[in-house]
């Protein structure tokens, strides 16, 4: 007769093999969705709010010359109809989280008038949304410098994610299950994760300082987005977990104004517009699917 220790070891091994077999036969479902589907549009919209765009036209920088800057951009509030992106556009998702997106930047001149830049978004929780490991990088260089205008180019990338209770918001999870306020039976705030990965290039045209020392500029960026949503929601019926992936290319037009406060400090304001397509079950939100934001920033040259 086997000993008690042998029986426990056999039982543990059986449970481990059973759990491994269950994990292998029941992987987390993964689906690729079109970039203009309701889910794909929502991922693109949120990624557009974090685009690693330039804050000013590329400038000639001495080697080892450092600049530090901070920037905050607006995220427009979405209507109830625009938030119907779940299940192909029939389920409301809580997409109205933080009304702003911010990042810190550090840049340094290297060689051939090239400036290297690194960006970071602090993990500050605002309305249930918290960035996690959100980093960006860029290289920029002026190409043409004339008496009254100039052209520069910039390549950029970003990688990281935001955690948020989108599928089951904290407010919905507090409501009685299977009621009008909680129709899908959420019993806890979801732990969804959205990656904001993208890379691209930007061309910027600047004009000499005009009246009051203001420098206007315009930029056109092309970005390849590869966002992913990992849904992790606890429902009355059980744990709901699946992954959605999407990819697509966007164009963003930006207008900005820069102002030199003194030899070290410079302020800027910019507006960015990213056209986005969305194929919805209804046409009630036609013409309201593009992303637009206003950005403010401050740069310190060391």
C-alpha positions in Angstrom: 0.0 0.0 0.0 1.4 3.4 -1.0 2.5 5.7 1.9 0.7 8.9 2.6 3.6 11.0 1.2 3.5 8.9 -2.0 -0.2 9.5 -2.4 0.2 13.2 -1.9 3.0 13.4 -4.4 0.9 11.4 -6.9 -2.1 13.7 -6.3 0.0 16.8 -6.7 1.5 15.5 -10.0 -2.0 14.6 -11.3 -3.3 18.1 -10.4 -0.3 19.7 -12.1 -0.7 17.7 -15.2 -4.5 18.4 -15.2 -3.9 22.2 -14.9 -1.3 22.1 -17.6 -3.6 20.1 -19.9 -6.4 22.6 -19.2 -4.2 25.5 -20.0 -3.1 23.9 -23.2 -6.6 23.0 -24.3 -8.2 26.3 -23.1 -5.8 29.1 -24.2 -6.9 32.7 -23.9 -8.8 33.4 -27.1 -7.1 35.9 -29.4 -8.7 37.7 -32.4 -7.5 40.1 -35.0 -10.0 42.9 -35.8 -10.1 45.4 -38.6 -8.5 48.8 -38.0 -11.9 50.5 -38.9 -14.1 48.1 -36.8 -15.6 49.5 -33.7 -13.0 47.8 -31.5 -10.2 48.7 -33.9 -11.3 52.3 -34.0 -11.4 52.5 -30.2 -7.8 51.1 -30.0 -6.6 53.5 -32.7 -8.4 56.5 -31.0 -6.7 55.8 -27.7 -3.3 55.2 -29.4 -3.7 58.5 -31.2 -4.1 60.3 -27.9 -0.6 59.1 -27.0 1.3 59.7 -30.3 4.9 60.5 -29.7 4.8 63.7 -31.8 7.4 66.5 -31.8 6.9 69.5 -29.6 8.9 71.8 -31.9 10.7 71.7 -35.2 14.0 70.0 -35.2 16.9 72.3 -34.4 20.7 72.2 -34.7 22.0 71.0 -31.4 25.5 70.9 -30.1 26.9 67.5 -29.0 26.1 66.9 -25.4 23.6 69.7 -25.2 20.6 68.6 -23.1 17.0 69.7 -23.1 14.3 68.6 -20.7 10.6 69.1 -21.3 7.1 68.2 -20.2 3.9 68.1 -22.1 0.2 67.6 -21.5 -2.4 66.9 -24.2 -6.2 66.8 -24.1 -8.3 63.7 -24.7 -11.8 64.6 -25.9 -14.8 63.1 -24.2 -16.6 60.5 -26.2 -20.4 60.3 -26.5 -22.4 57.2 -25.4 -22.8 56.2 -29.0 -19.1 56.4 -29.7 -18.4 54.2 -26.7 -20.5 51.3 -28.2 -17.5 49.3 -29.4 -17.9 46.0 -27.6 -19.4 43.0 -29.5 -18.9 44.7 -32.9 -20.5 48.0 -31.8 -23.4 47.0 -29.5 -21.9 47.0 -26.0 -20.9 50.2 -24.1 -17.4 50.3 -22.9 -16.1 52.9 -20.4 -13.6 54.8 -22.7 -13.9 58.1 -20.9 -11.1 57.8 -18.5 -8.3 60.4 -18.1 -9.1 63.7 -19.9 -5.4 64.3 -20.4 -2.2 62.5 -21.5 1.2 63.7 -20.5 4.9 62.8 -20.9 8.3 63.9 -19.8 11.1 64.1 -22.3 14.9 64.3 -22.3 16.9 65.0 -25.4 20.6 65.4 -26.2 22.6 66.5 -29.2 24.8 63.8 -30.7 26.5 64.1 -34.1 25.6 65.7 -37.5 23.0 67.9 -35.9 21.0 64.8 -34.8 19.1 65.0 -31.6 18.3 61.8 -29.6 15.2 61.8 -27.4 13.7 59.6 -24.8 10.2 60.1 -23.4 8.3 58.6 -20.4 4.8 58.8 -19.1 4.6 58.5 -15.2 2.3 55.8 -13.8 -0.2 58.2 -12.4 -3.7 56.8 -12.0 -6.5 59.1 -13.3 -10.1 58.0 -13.3 -9.1 54.3 -13.3 -6.5 54.5 -16.1 -2.8 54.1 -15.3 0.1 54.0 -17.8 2.6 51.2 -17.2 6.0 51.0 -18.7 5.1 53.6 -21.4 8.4 54.7 -23.0 9.1 56.6 -26.3 12.2 57.4 -28.3 13.0 59.6 -31.3 15.7 60.9 -33.5 15.4 64.3 -35.2 17.4 66.5 -37.5 17.0 69.8 -39.4 17.2 69.3 -43.2 16.9 72.8 -44.7 17.6 76.1 -43.0 16.8 79.3 -44.9 16.6 82.9 -43.9 12.9 82.8 -43.1 11.9 79.1 -42.9 13.2 75.6 -42.3 12.4 71.9 -42.7 13.2 69.1 -40.3 12.5 65.4 -40.0 11.9 63.2 -37.0 11.4 59.4 -36.6 9.7 58.2 -33.4 8.4 55.1 -31.6 6.6 54.2 -28.5 5.9 51.1 -26.5 4.0 50.4 -23.3 0.5 50.0 -22.0 -2.3 51.5 -20.0 -4.3 49.6 -17.5 -8.0 50.6 -17.1 -11.4 49.3 -16.0 -13.0 49.6 -19.4 -15.0 46.4 -19.8 -16.4 46.6 -16.3 -15.9 50.0 -14.7 -15.9 50.5 -11.0 -19.2 52.3 -11.2 -20.9 49.5 -13.2 -19.5 46.8 -10.9 -21.2 48.4 -7.9 -24.6 48.2 -9.5 -26.8 45.1 -9.1 -25.9 42.4 -11.6 -28.1 42.0 -14.7 -29.8 45.3 -14.3 -30.0 48.2 -16.7 -26.8 49.7 -15.0 -25.0 46.4 -15.1 -26.5 44.3 -17.9 -23.5 41.9 -18.3 -23.2 40.9 -14.6 -19.9 42.6 -13.7 -18.9 41.8 -10.1 -15.6 43.7 -9.9 -13.7 46.4 -11.9 -12.0 44.8 -14.9 -8.2 44.8 -15.2 -8.0 45.5 -19.0 -4.7 46.4 -20.6 -4.3 48.4 -23.8 -0.9 48.6 -25.5 -0.2 51.9 -27.2 2.7 50.7 -29.5 3.4 52.7 -32.6 6.3 54.0 -34.8 6.5 56.5 -37.5 8.1 59.6 -39.1 7.2 63.3 -39.1 8.2 66.2 -41.3 8.0 69.7 -39.8 8.0 73.1 -41.5 8.9 76.2 -39.4 8.7 79.9 -40.1 10.9 82.6 -38.6 9.8 84.2 -35.4 7.0 86.7 -36.2 5.6 89.4 -34.0 6.2 89.1 -30.2 8.8 86.4 -30.8 6.2 83.7 -31.7 7.4 80.9 -34.1 4.7 79.1 -36.1 5.2 75.6 -37.4 3.2 72.8 -39.1 3.9 69.1 -39.1 2.7 66.0 -40.9 3.3 62.6 -39.3 2.7 59.0 -40.6 2.4 56.4 -37.9 2.1 52.6 -37.9 -0.1 51.5 -35.0 -0.1 48.0 -33.6 -2.4 48.2 -30.5 -3.6 45.3 -28.4 -6.4 45.0 -25.9 -6.3 42.3 -23.2 -9.7 42.0 -21.5 -9.7 40.6 -18.0 -13.2 40.9 -16.4 -14.9 39.1 -13.6 -18.5 38.4 -14.4 -21.3 36.7 -12.5 -21.0 33.9 -15.1 -17.2 33.6 -14.7 -13.9 35.1 -15.7 -13.9 36.7 -19.2 -10.5 36.9 -20.7 -9.6 37.4 -24.4 -7.2 39.4 -26.5 -7.9 41.7 -29.5 -5.3 42.8 -31.9 -5.3 45.4 -34.7 -2.9 47.3 -36.9 -3.1 50.2 -39.3 -1.5 53.4 -40.6 -2.6 56.9 -39.7 -1.7 60.4 -40.7 -1.6 63.3 -38.3 -1.6 67.0 -39.1 -0.2 69.4 -36.4 -0.1 73.1 -36.1 2.0 74.8 -33.4 3.3 78.0 -31.9 6.6 78.3 -30.0 7.7 81.1 -27.8 11.1 81.7 -26.3 10.6 83.0 -22.8 14.4 83.5 -22.5 17.6 81.8 -23.6 16.8 78.7 -21.6 13.0 78.4 -21.4 10.6 77.9 -24.3 6.8 77.3 -24.3 4.7 75.8 -27.0 1.1 75.1 -27.8 0.0 72.8 -30.6 -3.1 71.2 -32.1 -3.1 67.8 -33.7 -5.7 66.1 -35.9 -5.8 62.4 -36.8 -8.5 61.2 -39.2 -9.9 57.8 -38.2 -12.5 55.7 -40.0 -15.0 53.5 -38.3 -17.5 51.0 -39.7 -20.4 51.0 -37.1 -23.6 49.1 -37.1 -25.4 52.4 -37.4 -24.4 55.7 -38.9 -25.5 57.8 -36.0 -21.9 58.9 -35.2 -20.8 59.6 -38.7 -18.3 62.4 -38.9 -17.4 62.2 -35.2 -14.7 59.5 -35.3 -11.6 61.6 -35.8 -9.2 62.4 -33.0 -8.3 66.0 -32.2 -6.3 67.3 -29.3 -4.7 70.4 -27.9 -1.2 70.2 -26.4 0.8 72.4 -24.1 4.4 72.1 -23.1 7.5 73.7 -21.6 11.2 73.1 -22.5 14.3 73.9 -20.6 17.7 74.0 -22.4 20.6 73.2 -20.1 
